[in-house]
Amino acid sequence: MKVFEGTKDEYYMDGYLKTNMDTANAIIKKDWDMVFIVDGGEGGGKSVLSQQCAKYNDSTFNIDRIVFTPKTFRDAIINAEKYQAVVYDEAYTGLSARATMSIYDCSC
């Protein structure tokens, strides 16, 4: 199924995924936060899929909100406007480090 058909952002998305993204979008618009985790083998398209999902639910999504470190993720979340998507790519590398849990105190 085509998404954003007839625009420069046109791409294809599986119908089941689109249905789930529509449900997520409706919940997000009720002021709920959503966290999506994309898992799979190396070279399986996880980054592209996560970026497509972010763009589907946030038409303003762009490369500036793709981050790769715990600090830039925290900064992007704090600076994001309401309903904006942030993609933390290769999050396992940053979040699996024991130091990540102690450096960033969530009480700020």
The first five atom37 places (N, CA, C, CB, O) and aatype in JSON, in Angstrom:
{
  "aatype": [12, 11, 19, 13, 6, 7, 16, 11, 3, 6, 18, 18, 12, 3, 7, 18, 10, 11, 16, 2, 12, 3, 16, 0, 2, 0, 9, 9, 11, 11, 3, 17, 3, 12, 19, 13, 9, 19, 3, 7, 7, 6, 7, 7, 7, 11, 15, 19, 10, 15, 5, 5, 4, 0, 11, 18, 2, 3, 15, 16, 13, 2, 9, 3, 1, 9, 19, 13, 16, 14, 11, 16, 13, 1, 3, 0, 9, 9, 2, 0, 6, 11, 18, 5, 0, 19, 19, 18, 3, 6, 0, 18, 16, 7, 10, 15, 0, 1, 0, 16, 12, 15, 9, 18, 3, 4, 15, 4],
  "atom_mask": [
    [1, 1, 1, 1, 1],
    [1, 1, 1, 1, 1],
    [1, 1, 1, 1, 1],
    [1, 1, 1, 1, 1],
    [1, 1, 1, 1, 1],
    [1, 1, 1, 0, 1],
    [1, 1, 1, 1, 1],
    [1, 1, 1, 1, 1],
    [1, 1, 1, 1, 1],
    [1, 1, 1, 1, 1],
    [1, 1, 1, 1, 1],
    [1, 1, 1, 1, 1],
    [1, 1, 1, 1, 1],
    [1, 1, 1, 1, 1],
    [1, 1, 1, 0, 1],
    [1, 1, 1, 1, 1],
    [1, 1, 1, 1, 1],
    [1, 1, 1, 1, 1],
    [1, 1, 1, 1, 1],
    [1, 1, 1, 1, 1],
    [1, 1, 1, 1, 1],
    [1, 1, 1, 1, 1],
    [1, 1, 1, 1, 1],
    [1, 1, 1, 1, 1],
    [1, 1, 1, 1, 1],
    [1, 1, 1, 1, 1],
    [1, 1, 1, 1, 1],
    [1, 1, 1, 1, 1],
    [1, 1, 1, 1, 1],
    [1, 1, 1, 1, 1],
    [1, 1, 1, 1, 1],
    [1, 1, 1, 1, 1],
    [1, 1, 1, 1, 1],
    [1, 1, 1, 1, 1],
    [1, 1, 1, 1, 1],
    [1, 1, 1, 1, 1],
    [1, 1, 1, 1, 1],
    [1, 1, 1, 1, 1],
    [1, 1, 1, 1, 1],
    [1, 1, 1, 0, 1],
    [1, 1, 1, 0, 1],
    [1, 1, 1, 1, 1],
    [1, 1, 1, 0, 1],
    [1, 1, 1, 0, 1],
    [1, 1, 1, 0, 1],
    [1, 1, 1, 1, 1],
    [1, 1, 1, 1, 1],
    [1, 1, 1, 1, 1],
    [1, 1, 1, 1, 1],
    [1, 1, 1, 1, 1],
    [1, 1, 1, 1, 1],
    [1, 1, 1, 1, 1],
    [1, 1, 1, 1, 1],
    [1, 1, 1, 1, 1],
    [1, 1, 1, 1, 1],
    [1, 1, 1, 1, 1],
    [1, 1, 1, 1, 1],
    [1, 1, 1, 1, 1],
    [1, 1, 1, 1, 1],
    [1, 1, 1, 1, 1],
    [1, 1, 1, 1, 1],
    [1, 1, 1, 1, 1],
    [1, 1, 1, 1, 1],
    [1, 1, 1, 1, 1],
    [1, 1, 1, 1, 1],
    [1, 1, 1, 1, 1],
    [1, 1, 1, 1, 1],
    [1, 1, 1, 1, 1],
    [1, 1, 1, 1, 1],
    [1, 1, 1, 1, 1],
    [1, 1, 1, 1, 1],
    [1, 1, 1, 1, 1],
    [1, 1, 1, 1, 1],
    [1, 1, 1, 1, 1],
    [1, 1, 1, 1, 1],
    [1, 1, 1, 1, 1],
    [1, 1, 1, 1, 1],
    [1, 1, 1, 1, 1],
    [1, 1, 1, 1, 1],
    [1, 1, 1, 1, 1],
    [1, 1, 1, 1, 1],
    [1, 1, 1, 1, 1],
    [1, 1, 1, 1, 1],
    [1, 1, 1, 1, 1],
    [1, 1, 1, 1, 1],
    [1, 1, 1, 1, 1],
    [1, 1, 1, 1, 1],
    [1, 1, 1, 1, 1],
    [1, 1, 1, 1, 1],
    [1, 1, 1, 1, 1],
    [1, 1, 1, 1, 1],
    [1, 1, 1, 1, 1],
    [1, 1, 1, 1, 1],
    [1, 1, 1, 0, 1],
    [1, 1, 1, 1, 1],
    [1, 1, 1, 1, 1],
    [1, 1, 1, 1, 1],
    [1, 1, 1, 1, 1],
    [1, 1, 1, 1, 1],
    [1, 1, 1, 1, 1],
    [1, 1, 1, 1, 1],
    [1, 1, 1, 1, 1],
    [1, 1, 1, 1, 1],
    [1, 1, 1, 1, 1],
    [1, 1, 1, 1, 1],
    [1, 1, 1, 1, 1],
    [1, 1, 1, 1, 1],
    [1, 1, 1, 1, 1]
  ],
  "atom_positions": [
    [[0.84, -1.15, 0.0], [0.0, 0.0, 0.0], [0.89, 1.23, 0.0], [-0.96, -0.01, 1.2], [1.89, 1.27, 0.72]],
    [[0.53, 2.22, -0.81], [1.33, 3.43, -0.89], [1.0, 4.37, 0.25], [1.11, 4.13, -2.24], [-0.16, 4.51, 0.65]],
    [[2.03, 5.01, 0.77], [1.89, 6.0, 1.83], [2.33, 7.35, 1.26], [2.71, 5.62, 3.1], [3.31, 7.42, 0.52]],
    [[1.62, 8.4, 1.61], [1.89, 9.74, 1.09], [1.88, 9.71, -0.44], [3.26, 10.28, 1.62], [2.75, 10.31, -1.08]],
    [[0.92, 9.02, -1.02], [0.86, 8.84, -2.46], [0.81, 10.18, -3.18], [-0.36, 7.99, -2.84], [0.08, 11.09, -2.78]],
    [[1.59, 10.29, -4.25], [1.6, 11.49, -5.06], [2.49, 12.6, -4.53], [0.0, 0.0, 0.0], [2.48, 13.71, -5.07]],
    [[3.27, 12.33, -3.48], [4.2, 13.33, -2.94], [5.62, 12.84, -3.1], [3.89, 13.64, -1.44], [5.85, 11.68, -3.46]],
    [[6.57, 13.71, -2.84], [7.98, 13.3, -2.92], [8.33, 12.29, -1.84], [8.9, 14.52, -2.81], [9.36, 11.63, -1.92]],
    [[7.48, 12.16, -0.81], [7.73, 11.23, 0.29], [7.03, 9.88, 0.09], [7.28, 11.85, 1.59], [6.92, 9.1, 1.04]],
    [[6.57, 9.6, -1.13], [5.82, 8.37, -1.39], [6.69, 7.13, -1.17], [5.28, 8.39, -2.82], [7.83, 7.07, -1.62]],
    [[6.13, 6.15, -0.47], [6.78, 4.86, -0.29], [5.71, 3.82, 0.0], [7.83, 4.9, 0.84], [4.55, 4.16, 0.2]],
    [[6.1, 2.57, 0.02], [5.16, 1.47, 0.26], [5.25, 1.0, 1.7], [5.42, 0.3, -0.71], [6.33, 0.98, 2.29]],
    [[4.11, 0.63, 2.26], [4.06, 0.11, 3.62], [3.07, -1.05, 3.64], [3.65, 1.23, 4.65], [2.0, -0.98, 3.03]],
    [[3.43, -2.11, 4.33], [2.55, -3.26, 4.48], [1.22, -2.82, 5.08], [3.21, -4.35, 5.36], [1.19, -1.96, 5.96]],
    [[0.13, -3.4, 4.62], [-1.2, -3.02, 5.09], [-1.4, -3.24, 6.59], [0.0, 0.0, 0.0], [-2.02, -2.41, 7.25]],
    [[-0.88, -4.34, 7.13], [-1.0, -4.6, 8.56], [-0.22, -3.57, 9.36], [-0.51, -6.02, 8.9], [-0.68, -3.09, 10.4]],
    [[0.98, -3.24, 8.87], [1.79, -2.23, 9.56], [1.08, -0.88, 9.53], [3.19, -2.13, 8.92], [1.07, -0.17, 10.53]],
    [[0.5, -0.52, 8.39], [-0.22, 0.75, 8.28], [-1.38, 0.8, 9.26], [-0.73, 0.95, 6.83], [-1.61, 1.82, 9.9]],
    [[-2.11, -0.29, 9.38], [-3.22, -0.34, 10.34], [-2.7, -0.12, 11.76], [-3.96, -1.71, 10.24], [-3.3, 0.63, 12.53]],
    [[-1.6, -0.77, 12.11], [-1.02, -0.58, 13.44], [-0.51, 0.84, 13.63], [0.13, -1.57, 13.66], [-0.66, 1.41, 14.72]],
    [[0.08, 1.43, 12.61], [0.57, 2.81, 12.7], [-0.6, 3.78, 12.85], [1.41, 3.17, 11.47], [-0.49, 4.78, 13.57]],
    [[-1.72, 3.51, 12.16], [-2.9, 4.36, 12.32], [-3.43, 4.3, 13.75], [-4.0, 3.93, 11.33], [-3.82, 5.32, 14.31]],
    [[-3.44, 3.1, 14.34], [-3.87, 2.95, 15.73], [-2.92, 3.69, 16.66], [-3.94, 1.45, 16.12], [-3.37, 4.4, 17.57]],
    [[-1.63, 3.54, 16.44], [-0.64, 4.24, 17.27], [-0.8, 5.74, 17.14], [0.79, 3.83, 16.87], [-0.74, 6.46, 18.14]],
    [[-1.02, 6.22, 15.93], [-1.17, 7.65, 15.71], [-2.39, 8.2, 16.45], [-1.3, 7.94, 14.21], [-2.33, 9.3, 17.02]],
    [[-3.47, 7.45, 16.46], [-4.67, 7.88, 17.18], [-4.39, 7.96, 18.69], [-5.84, 6.92, 16.91], [-4.86, 8.88, 19.36]],
    [[-3.64, 7.02, 19.2], [-3.3, 7.01, 20.63], [-2.34, 8.15, 20.96], [-2.68, 5.66, 21.03], [-2.47, 8.8, 22.0]],
    [[-1.38, 8.4, 20.08], [-0.43, 9.49, 20.28], [-1.18, 10.82, 20.34], [0.63, 9.52, 19.16], [-0.86, 11.68, 21.17]],
    [[-2.16, 11.01, 19.47], [-2.92, 12.25, 19.44], [-3.77, 12.44, 20.69], [-3.81, 12.28, 18.2], [-4.28, 13.54, 20.93]],
    [[-3.93, 11.38, 21.49], [-4.62, 11.5, 22.79], [-3.61, 11.82, 23.89], [-5.39, 10.2, 23.13], [-3.9, 11.67, 25.07]],
    [[-2.42, 12.26, 23.47], [-1.34, 12.7, 24.35], [-0.67, 11.56, 25.1], [-1.87, 13.69, 25.33], [-0.26, 11.72, 26.25]],
    [[-0.57, 10.4, 24.47], [0.17, 9.28, 25.02], [1.52, 9.21, 24.32], [-0.61, 7.94, 24.86], [1.62, 9.48, 23.13]],
    [[2.54, 8.85, 25.05], [3.85, 8.6, 24.46], [3.87, 7.16, 23.94], [5.0, 8.85, 25.48], [3.25, 6.28, 24.53]],
    [[4.59, 6.95, 22.86], [4.73, 5.6, 22.31], [6.21, 5.31, 22.1], [3.94, 5.46, 20.96], [6.97, 6.17, 21.65]],
    [[6.61, 4.09, 22.43], [7.96, 3.63, 22.19], [7.87, 2.42, 21.27], [8.71, 3.29, 23.52], [7.13, 1.48, 21.56]],
    [[8.61, 2.45, 20.18], [8.64, 1.34, 19.24], [10.05, 0.76, 19.26], [8.23, 1.79, 17.8], [11.03, 1.5, 19.25]],
    [[10.15, -0.53, 19.28], [11.44, -1.21, 19.22], [11.45, -2.07, 17.97], [11.71, -2.06, 20.52], [10.57, -2.91, 17.77]],
    [[12.46, -1.87, 17.14], [12.61, -2.64, 15.92], [13.84, -3.52, 16.1], [12.75, -1.71, 14.64], [14.95, -3.03, 16.33]],
    [[13.64, -4.82, 15.99], [14.72, -5.78, 16.24], [14.89, -6.66, 15.01], [14.42, -6.63, 17.5], [13.93, -6.93, 14.29]],
    [[16.1, -7.11, 14.8], [16.36, -8.01, 13.69], [17.84, -8.11, 13.4], [0.0, 0.0, 0.0], [18.67, -7.48, 14.06]],
    [[18.14, -8.91, 12.43], [19.54, -9.15, 12.06], [20.17, -7.98, 11.35], [0.0, 0.0, 0.0], [19.48, -7.08, 10.85]],
    [[21.5, -8.0, 11.3], [22.25, -6.95, 10.64], [21.88, -6.89, 9.16], [23.77, -7.18, 10.81], [21.82, -7.92, 8.48]],
    [[21.63, -5.69, 8.68], [21.3, -5.51, 7.27], [19.87, -5.85, 6.92], [0.0, 0.0, 0.0], [19.53, -5.97, 5.75]],
    [[19.01, -6.01, 7.94], [17.63, -6.4, 7.7], [16.68, -5.25, 7.4], [0.0, 0.0, 0.0], [15.51, -5.49, 7.11]],
    [[17.16, -4.01, 7.47], [16.31, -2.86, 7.16], [15.66, -2.21, 8.37], [0.0, 0.0, 0.0], [14.68, -1.48, 8.23]],
    [[16.19, -2.46, 9.55], [15.6, -1.9, 10.78], [15.6, -0.37, 10.77], [16.36, -2.4, 12.0], [14.61, 0.25, 11.14]],
    [[16.7, 0.22, 10.35], [16.8, 1.68, 10.34], [15.79, 2.3, 9.39], [18.21, 2.12, 9.96], [15.12, 3.27, 9.73]],
    [[15.69, 1.74, 8.2], [14.75, 2.26, 7.21], [13.32, 2.11, 7.7], [14.93, 1.54, 5.86], [12.52, 3.03, 7.58]],
    [[12.99, 0.94, 8.25], [11.64, 0.72, 8.76], [11.3, 1.71, 9.87], [11.49, -0.72, 9.27], [10.21, 2.28, 9.88]],
    [[12.22, 1.92, 10.81], [11.93, 2.83, 11.91], [11.77, 4.26, 11.41], [13.05, 2.77, 12.97], [10.94, 5.01, 11.92]],
    [[12.56, 4.65, 10.41], [12.43, 5.99, 9.85], [11.12, 6.15, 9.09], [13.61, 6.3, 8.93], [10.49, 7.2, 9.15]],
    [[10.7, 5.12, 8.37], [9.43, 5.17, 7.66], [8.26, 5.28, 8.64], [9.26, 3.94, 6.77], [7.33, 6.04, 8.4]],
    [[8.32, 4.52, 9.73], [7.25, 4.59, 10.73], [7.22, 5.96, 11.39], [7.44, 3.49, 11.8], [6.14, 6.52, 11.63]],
    [[8.39, 6.51, 11.68], [8.46, 7.84, 12.28], [7.87, 8.88, 11.33], [9.92, 8.21, 12.64], [7.11, 9.75, 11.75]],
    [[8.22, 8.79, 10.07], [7.7, 9.74, 9.07], [6.2, 9.58, 8.89], [8.41, 9.54, 7.72], [5.49, 10.57, 8.7]],
    [[5.71, 8.35, 8.96], [4.27, 8.12, 8.81], [3.48, 8.79, 9.93], [3.98, 6.62, 8.78], [2.44, 9.4, 9.68]],
    [[3.98, 8.7, 11.16], [3.27, 9.27, 12.3], [3.64, 10.72, 12.57], [3.53, 8.46, 13.52], [2.97, 11.39, 13.37]],
    [[4.69, 11.23, 11.93], [5.12, 12.61, 12.13], [5.61, 13.15, 10.8], [6.23, 12.71, 13.23], [6.75, 12.89, 10.41]],
    [[4.76, 13.89, 10.1], [5.13, 14.38, 8.77], [6.3, 15.36, 8.8], [3.93, 15.04, 8.11], [6.9, 15.63, 7.76]],
    [[6.63, 15.89, 9.98], [7.77, 16.81, 10.09], [9.08, 16.08, 10.36], [7.52, 17.83, 11.2], [10.14, 16.7, 10.42]],
    [[9.02, 14.76, 10.52], [10.22, 13.99, 10.85], [11.28, 14.19, 9.77], [9.88, 12.48, 10.99], [10.98, 14.17, 8.58]],
    [[12.53, 14.38, 10.22], [13.64, 14.53, 9.29], [14.92, 13.98, 9.92], [13.83, 16.01, 8.88], [14.92, 13.53, 11.07]],
    [[15.98, 14.03, 9.17], [17.26, 13.44, 9.59], [17.8, 14.06, 10.88], [18.28, 13.6, 8.48], [18.59, 13.43, 11.58]],
    [[17.39, 15.28, 11.19], [17.87, 15.94, 12.41], [17.4, 15.25, 13.68], [17.41, 17.38, 12.43], [17.98, 15.46, 14.75]],
    [[16.36, 14.43, 13.59], [15.86, 13.73, 14.77], [16.17, 12.23, 14.73], [14.35, 13.93, 14.89], [15.45, 11.42, 15.3]],
    [[17.26, 11.88, 14.04], [17.82, 10.53, 14.11], [19.09, 10.67, 14.92], [18.09, 9.9, 12.66], [20.0, 11.4, 14.54]],
    [[19.16, 9.96, 16.04], [20.29, 10.11, 16.97], [20.96, 8.77, 17.21], [19.81, 10.72, 18.31], [20.4, 7.71, 16.93]],
    [[22.2, 8.83, 17.74], [23.0, 7.62, 17.88], [23.64, 7.46, 19.25], [24.06, 7.61, 16.85], [24.3, 6.45, 19.49]],
    [[23.46, 8.41, 20.15], [24.06, 8.31, 21.48], [23.03, 8.62, 22.54], [25.27, 9.26, 21.6], [22.04, 9.3, 22.26]],
    [[23.24, 8.14, 23.76], [22.29, 8.45, 24.84], [22.11, 9.96, 25.06], [22.75, 7.8, 26.13], [20.99, 10.42, 25.3]],
    [[23.2, 10.72, 24.98], [23.1, 12.17, 25.22], [22.29, 12.86, 24.12], [24.5, 12.79, 25.3], [21.42, 13.68, 24.42]],
    [[22.56, 12.53, 22.87], [21.8, 13.18, 21.8], [20.35, 12.73, 21.8], [22.44, 12.88, 20.44], [19.46, 13.49, 21.41]],
    [[20.09, 11.5, 22.24], [18.71, 11.04, 22.37], [17.97, 11.86, 23.42], [18.66, 9.54, 22.74], [16.86, 12.34, 23.19]],
    [[18.59, 12.01, 24.57], [17.99, 12.79, 25.65], [17.73, 14.22, 25.19], [18.9, 12.8, 26.9], [16.64, 14.76, 25.42]],
    [[18.71, 14.83, 24.54], [18.56, 16.2, 24.05], [17.45, 16.3, 23.01], [19.88, 16.7, 23.45], [16.66, 17.25, 23.02]],
    [[17.38, 15.34, 22.11], [16.35, 15.35, 21.06], [14.95, 15.22, 21.66], [16.59, 14.22, 20.05], [14.02, 15.89, 21.21]],
    [[14.8, 14.37, 22.66], [13.5, 14.21, 23.32], [13.09, 15.49, 24.03], [13.53, 13.02, 24.32], [11.95, 15.93, 23.93]],
    [[14.03, 16.09, 24.74], [13.73, 17.32, 25.48], [13.37, 18.45, 24.52], [14.94, 17.72, 26.35], [12.48, 19.25, 24.82]],
    [[14.05, 18.53, 23.38], [13.84, 19.63, 22.44], [12.73, 19.38, 21.43], [15.12, 19.9, 21.71], [12.32, 20.3, 20.72]],
    [[12.22, 18.16, 21.36], [11.16, 17.85, 20.4], [9.87, 18.57, 20.79], [10.93, 16.32, 20.32], [9.55, 18.73, 21.96]],
    [[9.15, 18.98, 19.77], [7.84, 19.57, 19.99], [6.82, 18.45, 20.18], [7.44, 20.49, 18.81], [7.1, 17.28, 19.9]],
    [[5.66, 18.82, 20.65], [4.61, 17.84, 20.91], [4.31, 17.04, 19.63], [3.32, 18.55, 21.42], [4.17, 17.61, 18.55]],
    [[4.24, 15.73, 19.78], [3.92, 14.76, 18.72], [5.07, 14.52, 17.74], [2.72, 15.22, 17.96], [4.86, 13.83, 16.74]],
    [[6.25, 15.04, 17.98], [7.36, 14.8, 17.07], [8.05, 13.48, 17.4], [8.37, 15.95, 17.14], [8.19, 13.1, 18.56]],
    [[8.46, 12.79, 16.35], [9.14, 11.5, 16.49], [10.65, 11.69, 16.55], [8.77, 10.55, 15.33], [11.21, 12.58, 15.91]],
    [[11.29, 10.84, 17.35], [12.74, 10.79, 17.44], [13.14, 9.32, 17.26], [13.28, 11.37, 18.82], [12.58, 8.44, 17.91]],
    [[14.1, 9.06, 16.4], [14.6, 7.7, 16.18], [15.98, 7.58, 16.81], [14.64, 7.34, 14.66], [16.9, 8.33, 16.46]],
    [[16.11, 6.64, 17.72], [17.41, 6.34, 18.33], [17.94, 5.12, 17.61], [17.3, 6.1, 19.91], [17.57, 3.99, 17.94]],
    [[18.79, 5.34, 16.64], [19.31, 4.25, 15.82], [20.52, 3.63, 16.51], [19.7, 4.75, 14.41], [21.31, 4.33, 17.14]],
    [[20.65, 2.32, 16.39], [21.72, 1.58, 17.07], [21.67, 1.8, 18.57], [23.08, 1.99, 16.52], [22.71, 1.94, 19.22]],
    [[20.47, 1.83, 19.12], [20.28, 2.11, 20.54], [20.93, 1.06, 21.44], [18.8, 2.2, 20.86], [21.35, 1.38, 22.55]],
    [[21.03, -0.16, 20.98], [21.61, -1.21, 21.82], [23.02, -0.83, 22.27], [21.64, -2.54, 21.07], [23.38, -1.05, 23.43]],
    [[23.79, -0.27, 21.37], [25.17, 0.11, 21.69], [25.2, 1.1, 22.85], [25.86, 0.7, 20.46], [26.01, 0.96, 23.76]],
    [[24.34, 2.1, 22.8], [24.34, 3.13, 23.84], [23.61, 2.73, 25.1], [0.0, 0.0, 0.0], [24.03, 3.09, 26.2]],
    [[22.51, 2.0, 24.96], [21.7, 1.68, 26.13], [22.18, 0.45, 26.88], [20.28, 1.47, 25.72], [21.79, 0.23, 28.03]],
    [[23.02, -0.36, 26.26], [23.48, -1.56, 26.94], [24.65, -1.28, 27.88], [23.86, -2.61, 25.94], [24.99, -2.13, 28.7]],
    [[25.24, -0.13, 27.76], [26.38, 0.21, 28.61], [25.91, 0.51, 30.03], [27.16, 1.41, 28.04], [24.95, 1.26, 30.22]],
    [[26.55, -0.06, 30.99], [26.19, 0.15, 32.38], [26.27, 1.63, 32.76], [27.09, -0.67, 33.3], [25.46, 2.13, 33.54]],
    [[27.25, 2.33, 32.19], [27.44, 3.75, 32.5], [26.23, 4.58, 32.08], [28.69, 4.29, 31.81], [25.95, 5.61, 32.7]],
    [[25.5, 4.16, 31.06], [24.33, 4.9, 30.59], [23.3, 5.04, 31.7], [23.7, 4.22, 29.38], [22.65, 6.08, 31.82]],
    [[23.15, 4.01, 32.5], [22.14, 4.03, 33.55], [22.51, 4.96, 34.7], [21.92, 2.63, 34.07], [21.62, 5.43, 35.42]],
    [[23.76, 5.23, 34.88], [24.16, 6.07, 36.02], [24.48, 7.51, 35.62], [25.37, 5.47, 36.7], [24.36, 8.4, 36.45]],
    [[24.86, 7.75, 34.38], [25.23, 9.1, 33.96], [24.01, 10.0, 33.84], [25.97, 9.04, 32.63], [24.06, 11.17, 34.23]],
    [[22.94, 9.48, 33.31], [21.78, 10.32, 33.03], [20.69, 10.06, 34.06], [21.25, 10.05, 31.61], [19.97, 9.06, 34.0]],
    [[20.6, 10.96, 35.0], [19.58, 10.88, 36.04], [18.27, 11.39, 35.46], [19.99, 11.7, 37.3], [18.2, 12.52, 34.98]],
    [[17.24, 10.59, 35.5], [15.95, 10.95, 34.9], [15.16, 11.93, 35.76], [15.12, 9.69, 34.67], [14.05, 12.31, 35.37]],
    [[15.66, 12.34, 36.89], [14.91, 13.24, 37.75], [15.05, 14.7, 37.37], [15.35, 13.05, 39.17], [14.54, 15.57, 38.08]],
    [[15.74, 15.0, 36.26], [15.96, 16.4, 35.9], [14.76, 17.06, 35.27], [17.11, 16.52, 34.97], [14.81, 18.24, 34.92]]
  ]
}
